[in-house]
C-alpha cells in the first residue's frame, strides 16, 4: 500500500475555501431570509448626475400588480449599505420593499461624501417611483448620519413618507455642524412625521445627536432637544407613544442596551425598529418583532472573512515553494535579544507609542488636512499619517538599539532586510503578496457574483473596490508598505528572542500582544467609562473611538501575517507586502471618499 502524505498546508487551504464559500452561502441564506426575499443590486441617477447605489429588498409575492409599502434605509458615516442588512432583511420579511442606500461617497455611490444631502432625497424619490412600492405608504429609517439623510429626504419630499425611524440618530440641530441645518432640518413636535427613536443606552454620540451629557436613558429623556421633538415639557417616558399616528405626531423612544455601532448587532434594536414600522406603516404580515433571522448573514460573512484571511497563510507558503518565488526564502537568523527587563521595556514602548499617536494622527488627517484628488479619503488620511509617524519613530527606535548593541555580522540580515541577489528577494516577496491577495480578491468577485455578500463582520469588511477607489489605493499603498516593513523590523529584527525564534506559536502570541496591546488599553480608556457611566472618557472623540475598535482585529491579523511569513522566509518583506496590499484594500474600500472624482 502506498503511504500518501497530504501537506498540512493543502488541508488548510481547502478549509479556508470551504469557509469562504460555505460562509458566503450561509450569508446569502440569512440575507434573503432563506430565499423568501430577493436582494437586488440597483443603481440610479441622482442629483447632478451622481450615480447612486443600493440594495433593493423585494419580499416574495410583491410585484407591480401587488405592490407593498416601502422603506428607505440609510447607513451612517464611513459605512455602506451592507451594515443596514439586519434591519432591511427583517423589514422585508414583514412585507416591505426596502431600499438600503449607499450615501454619496460611500460604497457604490459616487463621491463626494455629504453631497446632495447625503443622497437621502434622491433615495426617497427613487423608491417612491418604483412600481413595486405603494408610493403613499413609505417609511424612512436611518442610522447615525443616515438619520440626517432621511431628515433631509423628509424635508425635500414632505408628501412622500409616513414615518421615520432614527437608530442612534436624530434630526437637527446638530451642534458644531454647519451642514445639517441646510440639509437635515431641526426636529419638532410635528416634523418629521411619526418619529420612532431607537437610541442605545451606551451610544457614543449622545452629545451630538440629542445634546445629552451621557447616553443614560434618564439623560437622553431629559434633554432639551428630546423634549422638543416629543412635544413635552417633562422628561420623555421610554416606550410611551406620544401623539397619534393619524395626525403624524406619534413619537416613541426606546433605549436598547448596546452602543452606537452595536445597534447593528442588537436583536432588541432591530425589534424596536420593526415594531415602530409595523405600528405606523402596517402591512398584512403579522410577524413578531422578535422573530429574526438576520444574524445568520453575520455568521456567514464572518466565516467567509475568517476564511479569506486564513487563505493567505497556506497559499503564500505554497507559492514560496515554487521557483522563482522560492528565492524570497532564507534561513531565520539567530535570536537578536534575550527576554529580560530591557526587552519588556522596549516591548512596552513599542505597544504604547502607536496608541498614544492614534488620536492626534486621526484628528490631523480628518479635520486639519482637506481631502483632495490625490488623498481623497479623510479617515484613510488619518490612518496613513498614523502609519507614517509610527514608521519614522520605529526607524529611529531601531536605529538607536542598533547603535547601542553594535550587532555583529550582516546587519541587514539580522534586521530581516536581506535583499538577496540584486534585490531579487524583495521583488519575489512582492510577487507573492500580489498573487495571494489577488487570489483573495478574485474569490470575493466570485462570492459577490454567487451570493451578493462581502467578507465582513459588523463594520470590518473586505469589499470590492469601486473604480474611483483604485487610484487612491495605489497612492496609499506605499505609505502602508513602509509602515509594515518598519513593523516587521521592530518585531523580528529587534524584539525576537530565542523562544520566539524557535516557536512560531509563541512568536505569534507575543507579537500580537505587542502590536495590539496598546490599542486594547486605548479602547479600555474610552469604553470602560462608557460602560460604567454611559459616556466615553473624551466624548468628542467618539468617531475615532469607534474606528479604533476595528484596529483590534486588523492589527491582530497584521501581527500574525508578519510573524508567519518571517518564520517562513527569514525576511520581513513577504509579510510586510501581504499586509500592505491586504490592509490598504480594507481601508480604501470600506470608508468614505470625501473628494469629488
Secondary structure, 3 states (H helix, E strand, C coil): CCCCCCCHHHHHHHHHHHHHHHHHHHHHHHHCCCCCEEEEEEEEECHHHCEEEEEEEEECCCCCCCCEEEEEEECCCCCCHHHHHHHHHHHHHCCCEEEEECCCCCCCCCCCCCCCHHHHHHHHHHHHHCCCEEEEEEEEEEECHHHHHHHHHHHHCCCCCCEEEEECCCCECCCCCCCHHHHCCECCCCCCCCEEEECCCECCCHHHHCCCCCCCHHHHHHCHHHHHHHCCCCCCCCCCCECCCCCCCCEEEECCCCECHHHHHCHHHHHHHHHHHHHHCCCCCCCCCCCCCCHHHHHHHHHHHHHHHHHHHHHHHHHCCCCCHHHHCCCCCCCCCCCCHHHHHHHHHHHHHHHHCHHHHHHHHHHHCCCCCCCCCHHHHHHHHHHHHHHHHHHHHHHHHHHHHCCCCCHHHHCCCCCCHHHHHHHHHHHHHHHHHHHHHHHHHHHHHHHCCCEEECCEEECCCCHHHHHHHHHHHHHHHHHHHHHHHHHHHHCCCHHHHHCHHHHHHHHHHHHHHHHHHHHHHHHHHHHHHCCCCCHHHHHHHHHHHHHHHHHHHHHHHHHHHHHHHCCCHHHHHHHHHHHHHHHHHHCCCCCCC
